[in-house]
Amino acid sequence: MSKTIKPNVRPRFLVQRCTQLTCNRVGLSSDEQSEQIKELARKATTYAANDALKNGRAITIQQGNDIVKKFPDGRIEVIKTLENAFVVPKKLVYEL
């Protein structure tokens, strides 16, 4: 007998929260909107990574200077080590 796979459904609260915070709120400054979008993106990314691991899929992430593949059983495989992972180019640094 074949196994039926139930598709993952995004939590309703996340969809509603995104709509409320990014579309329906009037009067938020662009800084406040940016912070809320950043927070929603962080939560969505965390949710997706945890969901992938829970469903038996590996994820690829950065840990420190390493790009690693993390498996559901907790095993970690280093794919590449970056020499300058956190270097900001000087032309992008602004002094006020």
Gaussian input, Z-matrix of N, CA and C with variables (Angstrom, degrees):
# hf/3-21g

backbone

0 1
 N
 C     1     B1
 C     2     B2     1     A1
 N     3     B3     2     A2     1     D1
 C     4     B4     3     A3     2     D2
 C     5     B5     4     A4     3     D3
 N     6     B6     5     A5     4     D4
 C     7     B7     6     A6     5     D5
 C     8     B8     7     A7     6     D6
 N     9     B9     8     A8     7     D7
 C    10    B10     9     A9     8     D8
 C    11    B11    10    A10     9     D9
 N    12    B12    11    A11    10    D10
 C    13    B13    12    A12    11    D11
 C    14    B14    13    A13    12    D12
 N    15    B15    14    A14    13    D13
 C    16    B16    15    A15    14    D14
 C    17    B17    16    A16    15    D15
 N    18    B18    17    A17    16    D16
 C    19    B19    18    A18    17    D17
 C    20    B20    19    A19    18    D18
 N    21    B21    20    A20    19    D19
 C    22    B22    21    A21    20    D20
 C    23    B23    22    A22    21    D21
 N    24    B24    23    A23    22    D22
 C    25    B25    24    A24    23    D23
 C    26    B26    25    A25    24    D24
 N    27    B27    26    A26    25    D25
 C    28    B28    27    A27    26    D26
 C    29    B29    28    A28    27    D27
 N    30    B30    29    A29    28    D28
 C    31    B31    30    A30    29    D29
 C    32    B32    31    A31    30    D30
 N    33    B33    32    A32    31    D31
 C    34    B34    33    A33    32    D32
 C    35    B35    34    A34    33    D33
 N    36    B36    35    A35    34    D34
 C    37    B37    36    A36    35    D35
 C    38    B38    37    A37    36    D36
 N    39    B39    38    A38    37    D37
 C    40    B40    39    A39    38    D38
 C    41    B41    40    A40    39    D39
 N    42    B42    41    A41    40    D40
 C    43    B43    42    A42    41    D41
 C    44    B44    43    A43    42    D42
 N    45    B45    44    A44    43    D43
 C    46    B46    45    A45    44    D44
 C    47    B47    46    A46    45    D45
 N    48    B48    47    A47    46    D46
 C    49    B49    48    A48    47    D47
 C    50    B50    49    A49    48    D48
 N    51    B51    50    A50    49    D49
 C    52    B52    51    A51    50    D50
 C    53    B53    52    A52    51    D51
 N    54    B54    53    A53    52    D52
 C    55    B55    54    A54    53    D53
 C    56    B56    55    A55    54    D54
 N    57    B57    56    A56    55    D55
 C    58    B58    57    A57    56    D56
 C    59    B59    58    A58    57    D57
 N    60    B60    59    A59    58    D58
 C    61    B61    60    A60    59    D59
 C    62    B62    61    A61    60    D60
 N    63    B63    62    A62    61    D61
 C    64    B64    63    A63    62    D62
 C    65    B65    64    A64    63    D63
 N    66    B66    65    A65    64    D64
 C    67    B67    66    A66    65    D65
 C    68    B68    67    A67    66    D66
 N    69    B69    68    A68    67    D67
 C    70    B70    69    A69    68    D68
 C    71    B71    70    A70    69    D69
 N    72    B72    71    A71    70    D70
 C    73    B73    72    A72    71    D71
 C    74    B74    73    A73    72    D72
 N    75    B75    74    A74    73    D73
 C    76    B76    75    A75    74    D74
 C    77    B77    76    A76    75    D75
 N    78    B78    77    A77    76    D76
 C    79    B79    78    A78    77    D77
 C    80    B80    79    A79    78    D78
 N    81    B81    80    A80    79    D79
 C    82    B82    81    A81    80    D80
 C    83    B83    82    A82    81    D81
 N    84    B84    83    A83    82    D82
 C    85    B85    84    A84    83    D83
 C    86    B86    85    A85    84    D84
 N    87    B87    86    A86    85    D85
 C    88    B88    87    A87    86    D86
 C    89    B89    88    A88    87    D87
 N    90    B90    89    A89    88    D88
 C    91    B91    90    A90    89    D89
 C    92    B92    91    A91    90    D90
 N    93    B93    92    A92    91    D91
 C    94    B94    93    A93    92    D92
 C    95    B95    94    A94    93    D93
 N    96    B96    95    A95    94    D94
 C    97    B97    96    A96    95    D95
 C    98    B98    97    A97    96    D96
 N    99    B99    98    A98    97    D97
 C   100   B100    99    A99    98    D98
 C   101   B101   100   A100    99    D99
 N   102   B102   101   A101   100   D100
 C   103   B103   102   A102   101   D101
 C   104   B104   103   A103   102   D102
 N   105   B105   104   A104   103   D103
 C   106   B106   105   A105   104   D104
 C   107   B107   106   A106   105   D105
 N   108   B108   107   A107   106   D106
 C   109   B109   108   A108   107   D107
 C   110   B110   109   A109   108   D108
 N   111   B111   110   A110   109   D109
 C   112   B112   111   A111   110   D110
 C   113   B113   112   A112   111   D111
 N   114   B114   113   A113   112   D112
 C   115   B115   114   A114   113   D113
 C   116   B116   115   A115   114   D114
 N   117   B117   116   A116   115   D115
 C   118   B118   117   A117   116   D116
 C   119   B119   118   A118   117   D117
 N   120   B120   119   A119   118   D118
 C   121   B121   120   A120   119   D119
 C   122   B122   121   A121   120   D120
 N   123   B123   122   A122   121   D121
 C   124   B124   123   A123   122   D122
 C   125   B125   124   A124   123   D123
 N   126   B126   125   A125   124   D124
 C   127   B127   126   A126   125   D125
 C   128   B128   127   A127   126   D126
 N   129   B129   128   A128   127   D127
 C   130   B130   129   A129   128   D128
 C   131   B131   130   A130   129   D129
 N   132   B132   131   A131   130   D130
 C   133   B133   132   A132   131   D131
 C   134   B134   133   A133   132   D132
 N   135   B135   134   A134   133   D133
 C   136   B136   135   A135   134   D134
 C   137   B137   136   A136   135   D135
 N   138   B138   137   A137   136   D136
 C   139   B139   138   A138   137   D137
 C   140   B140   139   A139   138   D138
 N   141   B141   140   A140   139   D139
 C   142   B142   141   A141   140   D140
 C   143   B143   142   A142   141   D141
 N   144   B144   143   A143   142   D142
 C   145   B145   144   A144   143   D143
 C   146   B146   145   A145   144   D144
 N   147   B147   146   A146   145   D145
 C   148   B148   147   A147   146   D146
 C   149   B149   148   A148   147   D147
 N   150   B150   149   A149   148   D148
 C   151   B151   150   A150   149   D149
 C   152   B152   151   A151   150   D150
 N   153   B153   152   A152   151   D151
 C   154   B154   153   A153   152   D152
 C   155   B155   154   A154   153   D153
 N   156   B156   155   A155   154   D154
 C   157   B157   156   A156   155   D155
 C   158   B158   157   A157   156   D156
 N   159   B159   158   A158   157   D157
 C   160   B160   159   A159   158   D158
 C   161   B161   160   A160   159   D159
 N   162   B162   161   A161   160   D160
 C   163   B163   162   A162   161   D161
 C   164   B164   163   A163   162   D162
 N   165   B165   164   A164   163   D163
 C   166   B166   165   A165   164   D164
 C   167   B167   166   A166   165   D165
 N   168   B168   167   A167   166   D166
 C   169   B169   168   A168   167   D167
 C   170   B170   169   A169   168   D168
 N   171   B171   170   A170   169   D169
 C   172   B172   171   A171   170   D170
 C   173   B173   172   A172   171   D171
 N   174   B174   173   A173   172   D172
 C   175   B175   174   A174   173   D173
 C   176   B176   175   A175   174   D174
 N   177   B177   176   A176   175   D175
 C   178   B178   177   A177   176   D176
 C   179   B179   178   A178   177   D177
 N   180   B180   179   A179   178   D178
 C   181   B181   180   A180   179   D179
 C   182   B182   181   A181   180   D180
 N   183   B183   182   A182   181   D181
 C   184   B184   183   A183   182   D182
 C   185   B185   184   A184   183   D183
 N   186   B186   185   A185   184   D184
 C   187   B187   186   A186   185   D185
 C   188   B188   187   A187   186   D186
 N   189   B189   188   A188   187   D187
 C   190   B190   189   A189   188   D188
 C   191   B191   190   A190   189   D189
 N   192   B192   191   A191   190   D190
 C   193   B193   192   A192   191   D191
 C   194   B194   193   A193   192   D192
 N   195   B195   194   A194   193   D193
 C   196   B196   195   A195   194   D194
 C   197   B197   196   A196   195   D195
 N   198   B198   197   A197   196   D196
 C   199   B199   198   A198   197   D197
 C   200   B200   199   A199   198   D198
 N   201   B201   200   A200   199   D199
 C   202   B202   201   A201   200   D200
 C   203   B203   202   A202   201   D201
 N   204   B204   203   A203   202   D202
 C   205   B205   204   A204   203   D203
 C   206   B206   205   A205   204   D204
 N   207   B207   206   A206   205   D205
 C   208   B208   207   A207   206   D206
 C   209   B209   208   A208   207   D207
 N   210   B210   209   A209   208   D208
 C   211   B211   210   A210   209   D209
 C   212   B212   211   A211   210   D210
 N   213   B213   212   A212   211   D211
 C   214   B214   213   A213   212   D212
 C   215   B215   214   A214   213   D213
 N   216   B216   215   A215   214   D214
 C   217   B217   216   A216   215   D215
 C   218   B218   217   A217   216   D216
 N   219   B219   218   A218   217   D217
 C   220   B220   219   A219   218   D218
 C   221   B221   220   A220   219   D219
 N   222   B222   221   A221   220   D220
 C   223   B223   222   A222   221   D221
 C   224   B224   223   A223   222   D222
 N   225   B225   224   A224   223   D223
 C   226   B226   225   A225   224   D224
 C   227   B227   226   A226   225   D225
 N   228   B228   227   A227   226   D226
 C   229   B229   228   A228   227   D227
 C   230   B230   229   A229   228   D228
 N   231   B231   230   A230   229   D229
 C   232   B232   231   A231   230   D230
 C   233   B233   232   A232   231   D231
 N   234   B234   233   A233   232   D232
 C   235   B235   234   A234   233   D233
 C   236   B236   235   A235   234   D234
 N   237   B237   236   A236   235   D235
 C   238   B238   237   A237   236   D236
 C   239   B239   238   A238   237   D237
 N   240   B240   239   A239   238   D238
 C   241   B241   240   A240   239   D239
 C   242   B242   241   A241   240   D240
 N   243   B243   242   A242   241   D241
 C   244   B244   243   A243   242   D242
 C   245   B245   244   A244   243   D243
 N   246   B246   245   A245   244   D244
 C   247   B247   246   A246   245   D245
 C   248   B248   247   A247   246   D246
 N   249   B249   248   A248   247   D247
 C   250   B250   249   A249   248   D248
 C   251   B251   250   A250   249   D249
 N   252   B252   251   A251   250   D250
 C   253   B253   252   A252   251   D251
 C   254   B254   253   A253   252   D252
 N   255   B255   254   A254   253   D253
 C   256   B256   255   A255   254   D254
 C   257   B257   256   A256   255   D255
 N   258   B258   257   A257   256   D256
 C   259   B259   258   A258   257   D257
 C   260   B260   259   A259   258   D258
 N   261   B261   260   A260   259   D259
 C   262   B262   261   A261   260   D260
 C   263   B263   262   A262   261   D261
 N   264   B264   263   A263   262   D262
 C   265   B265   264   A264   263   D263
 C   266   B266   265   A265   264   D264
 N   267   B267   266   A266   265   D265
 C   268   B268   267   A267   266   D266
 C   269   B269   268   A268   267   D267
 N   270   B270   269   A269   268   D268
 C   271   B271   270   A270   269   D269
 C   272   B272   271   A271   270   D270
 N   273   B273   272   A272   271   D271
 C   274   B274   273   A273   272   D272
 C   275   B275   274   A274   273   D273
 N   276   B276   275   A275   274   D274
 C   277   B277   276   A276   275   D275
 C   278   B278   277   A277   276   D276
 N   279   B279   278   A278   277   D277
 C   280   B280   279   A279   278   D278
 C   281   B281   280   A280   279   D279
 N   282   B282   281   A281   280   D280
 C   283   B283   282   A282   281   D281
 C   284   B284   283   A283   282   D282
 N   285   B285   284   A284   283   D283
 C   286   B286   285   A285   284   D284
 C   287   B287   286   A286   285   D285

   B1=1.4456
   B2=1.5261
   B3=1.3221
   B4=1.4598
   B5=1.5256
   B6=1.2953
   B7=1.4658
   B8=1.5321
   B9=1.3163
   B10=1.4535
   B11=1.5168
   B12=1.3270
   B13=1.4637
   B14=1.5161
   B15=1.3195
   B16=1.4548
   B17=1.5293
   B18=1.3292
   B19=1.4672
   B20=1.5279
   B21=1.3213
   B22=1.4617
   B23=1.5208
   B24=1.3035
   B25=1.4521
   B26=1.5098
   B27=1.3364
   B28=1.4599
   B29=1.5208
   B30=1.3246
   B31=1.4621
   B32=1.5259
   B33=1.3005
   B34=1.4626
   B35=1.5325
   B36=1.3460
   B37=1.4650
   B38=1.5205
   B39=1.3406
   B40=1.4557
   B41=1.5265
   B42=1.3208
   B43=1.4592
   B44=1.5247
   B45=1.3350
   B46=1.4570
   B47=1.5223
   B48=1.3219
   B49=1.4584
   B50=1.5281
   B51=1.3292
   B52=1.4608
   B53=1.5211
   B54=1.3154
   B55=1.4547
   B56=1.5238
   B57=1.3288
   B58=1.4562
   B59=1.5218
   B60=1.3215
   B61=1.4567
   B62=1.5184
   B63=1.3106
   B64=1.4581
   B65=1.5143
   B66=1.3217
   B67=1.4646
   B68=1.5254
   B69=1.3030
   B70=1.4511
   B71=1.5240
   B72=1.3071
   B73=1.4619
   B74=1.5166
   B75=1.3106
   B76=1.4503
   B77=1.5208
   B78=1.3085
   B79=1.4521
   B80=1.5116
   B81=1.3115
   B82=1.4560
   B83=1.5152
   B84=1.3174
   B85=1.4583
   B86=1.5207
   B87=1.3113
   B88=1.4670
   B89=1.5252
   B90=1.3410
   B91=1.4696
   B92=1.5254
   B93=1.3357
   B94=1.4626
   B95=1.5264
   B96=1.3266
   B97=1.4637
   B98=1.5241
   B99=1.3265
   B100=1.4685
   B101=1.5187
   B102=1.3223
   B103=1.4619
   B104=1.5242
   B105=1.3260
   B106=1.4614
   B107=1.5259
   B108=1.3156
   B109=1.4650
   B110=1.5210
   B111=1.3320
   B112=1.4656
   B113=1.5221
   B114=1.3196
   B115=1.4681
   B116=1.5271
   B117=1.3308
   B118=1.4651
   B119=1.5262
   B120=1.3182
   B121=1.4671
   B122=1.5233
   B123=1.3335
   B124=1.4674
   B125=1.5228
   B126=1.3212
   B127=1.4671
   B128=1.5252
   B129=1.3344
   B130=1.4679
   B131=1.5267
   B132=1.3266
   B133=1.4606
   B134=1.5162
   B135=1.3248
   B136=1.4634
   B137=1.5241
   B138=1.3218
   B139=1.4591
   B140=1.5282
   B141=1.3376
   B142=1.4647
   B143=1.5233
   B144=1.3324
   B145=1.4690
   B146=1.5215
   B147=1.3270
   B148=1.4707
   B149=1.5220
   B150=1.3296
   B151=1.4620
   B152=1.5279
   B153=1.3251
   B154=1.4719
   B155=1.5205
   B156=1.3168
   B157=1.4677
   B158=1.5275
   B159=1.3339
   B160=1.4620
   B161=1.5286
   B162=1.3313
   B163=1.4590
   B164=1.5249
   B165=1.3289
   B166=1.4533
   B167=1.5140
   B168=1.3214
   B169=1.4645
   B170=1.5253
   B171=1.3094
   B172=1.4597
   B173=1.5259
   B174=1.3308
   B175=1.4631
   B176=1.5221
   B177=1.3099
   B178=1.4564
   B179=1.5145
   B180=1.3475
   B181=1.4604
   B182=1.5263
   B183=1.3209
   B184=1.4562
   B185=1.5161
   B186=1.3259
   B187=1.4688
   B188=1.5152
   B189=1.3281
   B190=1.4537
   B191=1.5162
   B192=1.3291
   B193=1.4652
   B194=1.5262
   B195=1.3165
   B196=1.4605
   B197=1.5231
   B198=1.3303
   B199=1.4533
   B200=1.5228
   B201=1.3316
   B202=1.4637
   B203=1.5230
   B204=1.3206
   B205=1.4611
   B206=1.5214
   B207=1.3235
   B208=1.4620
   B209=1.5246
   B210=1.3254
   B211=1.4570
   B212=1.5280
   B213=1.3305
   B214=1.4673
   B215=1.5322
   B216=1.3386
   B217=1.4634
   B218=1.5340
   B219=1.3441
   B220=1.4633
   B221=1.5143
   B222=1.3159
   B223=1.4552
   B224=1.5262
   B225=1.3425
   B226=1.4557
   B227=1.5208
   B228=1.3242
   B229=1.4608
   B230=1.5292
   B231=1.3392
   B232=1.4622
   B233=1.5264
   B234=1.3229
   B235=1.4581
   B236=1.5232
   B237=1.3386
   B238=1.4546
   B239=1.5188
   B240=1.3155
   B241=1.4600
   B242=1.5250
   B243=1.3163
   B244=1.4644
   B245=1.5251
   B246=1.3136
   B247=1.4668
   B248=1.5252
   B249=1.3123
   B250=1.4621
   B251=1.5210
   B252=1.3110
   B253=1.4639
   B254=1.5241
   B255=1.3120
   B256=1.4621
   B257=1.5218
   B258=1.3110
   B259=1.4612
   B260=1.5220
   B261=1.3204
   B262=1.4568
   B263=1.5190
   B264=1.3185
   B265=1.4660
   B266=1.5199
   B267=1.3254
   B268=1.4691
   B269=1.5180
   B270=1.3327
   B271=1.4531
   B272=1.5362
   B273=1.3648
   B274=1.4543
   B275=1.5261
   B276=1.3196
   B277=1.4569
   B278=1.5159
   B279=1.3283
   B280=1.4615
   B281=1.5085
   B282=1.3116
   B283=1.4584
   B284=1.5103
   B285=1.3264
   B286=1.4651
   B287=1.4948
   A1=109.55
   A2=118.26
   A3=120.05
   A4=110.36
   A5=113.74
   A6=120.57
   A7=108.90
   A8=116.46
   A9=121.08
   A10=109.01
   A11=116.32
   A12=120.88
   A13=108.00
   A14=114.88
   A15=120.79
   A16=108.76
   A17=118.62
   A18=119.88
   A19=110.78
   A20=115.24
   A21=119.98
   A22=109.40
   A23=115.72
   A24=121.74
   A25=107.74
   A26=115.43
   A27=118.75
   A28=109.60
   A29=117.27
   A30=119.64
   A31=110.77
   A32=114.92
   A33=120.61
   A34=111.84
   A35=117.99
   A36=120.51
   A37=111.39
   A38=118.41
   A39=121.08
   A40=110.58
   A41=117.20
   A42=120.81
   A43=109.86
   A44=117.50
   A45=120.52
   A46=111.10
   A47=117.06
   A48=120.77
   A49=110.92
   A50=117.38
   A51=120.76
   A52=110.13
   A53=116.28
   A54=120.05
   A55=110.52
   A56=116.87
   A57=120.36
   A58=111.49
   A59=117.38
   A60=119.90
   A61=113.33
   A62=118.30
   A63=118.87
   A64=113.94
   A65=117.83
   A66=119.14
   A67=113.40
   A68=118.14
   A69=120.50
   A70=114.55
   A71=117.37
   A72=119.09
   A73=110.01
   A74=116.64
   A75=121.25
   A76=107.29
   A77=116.98
   A78=120.18
   A79=114.23
   A80=119.10
   A81=120.45
   A82=109.09
   A83=115.53
   A84=118.81
   A85=108.78
   A86=116.56
   A87=119.75
   A88=110.45
   A89=117.78
   A90=120.42
   A91=111.03
   A92=116.90
   A93=120.93
   A94=110.92
   A95=116.25
   A96=120.08
   A97=110.24
   A98=116.80
   A99=120.47
   A100=110.98
   A101=117.46
   A102=121.33
   A103=110.99
   A104=117.05
   A105=120.08
   A106=111.29
   A107=117.11
   A108=120.05
   A109=109.90
   A110=116.80
   A111=120.82
   A112=110.65
   A113=117.08
   A114=121.47
   A115=111.51
   A116=117.14
   A117=120.88
   A118=111.24
   A119=117.22
   A120=120.84
   A121=110.78
   A122=116.73
   A123=120.75
   A124=110.32
   A125=117.04
   A126=120.87
   A127=111.29
   A128=117.08
   A129=120.50
   A130=110.94
   A131=116.93
   A132=120.94
   A133=110.98
   A134=116.48
   A135=121.00
   A136=110.56
   A137=116.58
   A138=121.03
   A139=110.59
   A140=117.00
   A141=121.16
   A142=111.22
   A143=117.47
   A144=120.46
   A145=110.64
   A146=117.10
   A147=120.27
   A148=111.44
   A149=116.73
   A150=121.23
   A151=110.53
   A152=117.12
   A153=120.65
   A154=110.51
   A155=117.66
   A156=120.95
   A157=110.81
   A158=116.21
   A159=121.02
   A160=111.28
   A161=116.66
   A162=121.51
   A163=113.15
   A164=116.64
   A165=120.57
   A166=116.38
   A167=117.34
   A168=120.62
   A169=110.19
   A170=116.39
   A171=121.33
   A172=109.29
   A173=117.01
   A174=122.04
   A175=108.48
   A176=116.48
   A177=121.85
   A178=107.67
   A179=116.13
   A180=121.79
   A181=109.91
   A182=115.43
   A183=120.90
   A184=108.41
   A185=116.09
   A186=122.28
   A187=106.81
   A188=116.20
   A189=119.62
   A190=109.80
   A191=116.85
   A192=121.26
   A193=112.64
   A194=118.10
   A195=121.97
   A196=111.93
   A197=115.59
   A198=122.32
   A199=104.43
   A200=117.13
   A201=121.05
   A202=110.98
   A203=114.80
   A204=122.06
   A205=105.68
   A206=116.13
   A207=122.11
   A208=108.42
   A209=115.68
   A210=121.77
   A211=110.66
   A212=117.68
   A213=121.34
   A214=113.59
   A215=117.65
   A216=120.16
   A217=112.84
   A218=117.11
   A219=121.22
   A220=113.91
   A221=117.13
   A222=121.41
   A223=109.57
   A224=116.32
   A225=121.64
   A226=108.76
   A227=115.78
   A228=122.12
   A229=107.91
   A230=117.15
   A231=121.12
   A232=108.38
   A233=115.61
   A234=121.17
   A235=110.21
   A236=115.96
   A237=120.37
   A238=109.41
   A239=116.62
   A240=122.21
   A241=108.07
   A242=115.79
   A243=121.73
   A244=109.14
   A245=115.93
   A246=119.53
   A247=111.32
   A248=117.47
   A249=121.79
   A250=110.83
   A251=116.65
   A252=120.63
   A253=113.35
   A254=117.92
   A255=120.12
   A256=112.53
   A257=117.82
   A258=121.73
   A259=108.66
   A260=116.80
   A261=122.47
   A262=107.23
   A263=118.07
   A264=119.49
   A265=110.96
   A266=116.97
   A267=121.05
   A268=112.28
   A269=118.25
   A270=119.21
   A271=112.47
   A272=118.37
   A273=121.19
   A274=113.19
   A275=117.70
   A276=121.20
   A277=109.16
   A278=115.77
   A279=121.08
   A280=109.52
   A281=116.49
   A282=120.88
   A283=108.85
   A284=116.11
   A285=120.87
   A286=110.69
   D1=137.91
   D2=-178.99
   D3=-82.29
   D4=148.01
   D5=-179.03
   D6=-86.59
   D7=129.50
   D8=178.08
   D9=-87.88
   D10=127.79
   D11=179.95
   D12=-101.32
   D13=124.13
   D14=179.05
   D15=-85.16
   D16=125.95
   D17=-179.11
   D18=-66.52
   D19=146.30
   D20=177.61
   D21=-73.77
   D22=140.05
   D23=179.66
   D24=-118.81
   D25=130.90
   D26=179.40
   D27=-65.53
   D28=143.23
   D29=178.50
   D30=-60.30
   D31=138.06
   D32=-178.15
   D33=-60.36
   D34=-37.42
   D35=-177.01
   D36=-61.54
   D37=-35.20
   D38=-178.60
   D39=-68.11
   D40=-42.65
   D41=179.13
   D42=-65.01
   D43=-45.15
   D44=179.33
   D45=-64.05
   D46=-41.98
   D47=-178.66
   D48=-64.07
   D49=-41.94
   D50=178.35
   D51=-60.21
   D52=-45.52
   D53=-178.18
   D54=-64.30
   D55=-45.48
   D56=-178.40
   D57=-64.83
   D58=-44.57
   D59=-173.43
   D60=-76.90
   D61=-36.14
   D62=-173.38
   D63=-98.60
   D64=-22.00
   D65=-174.99
   D66=-112.91
   D67=-40.94
   D68=-169.28
   D69=-95.30
   D70=-13.60
   D71=-178.98
   D72=-83.43
   D73=123.61
   D74=177.70
   D75=-108.07
   D76=143.50
   D77=176.96
   D78=97.74
   D79=1.96
   D80=175.81
   D81=-83.14
   D82=137.69
   D83=176.33
   D84=-70.86
   D85=163.53
   D86=-179.58
   D87=-64.53
   D88=-30.89
   D89=176.35
   D90=-65.63
   D91=-42.39
   D92=178.84
   D93=-65.85
   D94=-40.89
   D95=177.50
   D96=-63.26
   D97=-42.55
   D98=179.77
   D99=-62.49
   D100=-42.09
   D101=179.01
   D102=-63.70
   D103=-42.21
   D104=-179.74
   D105=-68.56
   D106=-38.63
   D107=177.14
   D108=-65.47
   D109=-40.76
   D110=178.65
   D111=-62.09
   D112=-42.12
   D113=179.36
   D114=-66.15
   D115=-42.99
   D116=177.76
   D117=-63.54
   D118=-40.44
   D119=178.68
   D120=-64.34
   D121=-40.65
   D122=178.60
   D123=-62.83
   D124=-45.14
   D125=-179.56
   D126=-65.71
   D127=-41.46
   D128=-179.91
   D129=-65.39
   D130=-39.77
   D131=178.86
   D132=-65.42
   D133=-44.29
   D134=178.49
   D135=-62.15
   D136=-44.04
   D137=179.09
   D138=-60.71
   D139=-45.99
   D140=-178.19
   D141=-63.84
   D142=-41.73
   D143=179.73
   D144=-65.19
   D145=-45.85
   D146=179.07
   D147=-63.65
   D148=-38.57
   D149=178.96
   D150=-65.20
   D151=-41.81
   D152=178.90
   D153=-62.74
   D154=-45.68
   D155=179.53
   D156=-63.69
   D157=-41.98
   D158=-179.56
   D159=-62.33
   D160=-32.04
   D161=-178.67
   D162=-94.01
   D163=15.81
   D164=173.10
   D165=82.93
   D166=18.62
   D167=179.74
   D168=-107.38
   D169=146.20
   D170=176.40
   D171=-83.50
   D172=154.47
   D173=176.28
   D174=-124.95
   D175=153.66
   D176=176.43
   D177=-112.34
   D178=125.07
   D179=-176.04
   D180=-139.72
   D181=170.03
   D182=173.60
   D183=-102.01
   D184=129.48
   D185=173.86
   D186=-125.08
   D187=107.24
   D188=-176.53
   D189=63.69
   D190=-124.61
   D191=179.05
   D192=-93.46
   D193=4.13
   D194=-175.91
   D195=-106.62
   D196=142.05
   D197=167.18
   D198=-96.77
   D199=120.71
   D200=-173.80
   D201=-126.99
   D202=153.79
   D203=172.85
   D204=-105.26
   D205=120.98
   D206=-177.82
   D207=-105.46
   D208=126.73
   D209=-176.83
   D210=-100.58
   D211=156.68
   D212=-178.01
   D213=-59.19
   D214=-27.22
   D215=-179.92
   D216=-81.67
   D217=2.96
   D218=177.85
   D219=96.45
   D220=-9.48
   D221=179.79
   D222=-68.99
   D223=142.91
   D224=179.04
   D225=-125.86
   D226=131.18
   D227=-179.94
   D228=-118.02
   D229=120.60
   D230=178.90
   D231=-76.50
   D232=124.04
   D233=179.34
   D234=-91.00
   D235=-44.93
   D236=-177.91
   D237=-157.20
   D238=146.58
   D239=173.72
   D240=-106.14
   D241=127.33
   D242=-179.24
   D243=-94.14
   D244=133.87
   D245=-179.93
   D246=-77.34
   D247=-41.90
   D248=-175.65
   D249=-120.37
   D250=58.98
   D251=-174.62
   D252=-67.84
   D253=-29.49
   D254=-173.66
   D255=-120.11
   D256=26.27
   D257=-179.75
   D258=-86.60
   D259=130.15
   D260=176.11
   D261=-100.98
   D262=123.19
   D263=178.89
   D264=-58.52
   D265=141.12
   D266=-176.66
   D267=-60.29
   D268=-33.61
   D269=-177.30
   D270=-67.00
   D271=-14.39
   D272=178.32
   D273=-98.15
   D274=-0.66
   D275=179.58
   D276=-93.76
   D277=124.90
   D278=-178.76
   D279=-114.76
   D280=134.74
   D281=176.15
   D282=-109.72
   D283=134.83
   D284=179.82
   D285=-103.83

